[in-house]
Amino acid sequence: MYKKYYVYILLTERGSLYCGYTDDVERRFKLHSKGKGAKYTRANKPIKVLYREEFDTKSDAMKEEIRIKNLTHEEKLLLINSGN
């Protein structure tokens, strides 16, 4: 069995969106919620995972994370609402 990687988008209490990648979305969300996931989520408490996409390689997930981080807030919402 090989490892899967994911790109995810979190909704924060302030209504902002945070994008990251991981091999375990639930574990990573718990870390973010405890203030241990990333500097941004220490200041902007995450409340919900809005989006996740699966990848076969870490490299592919990281490339998609960078692409998503370069989207506008509105474009991220469109991505979330499209399901892809």
Protein Blocks (a to p, Z undefined) as FASTA:
>chain_A
ZZdddddddddfkopacddddfbfklmmmmmmnopmbmklmmmccfbdfbdcddfbfklm
mmmmmmmmmpcfklmmmmmmnoZZ
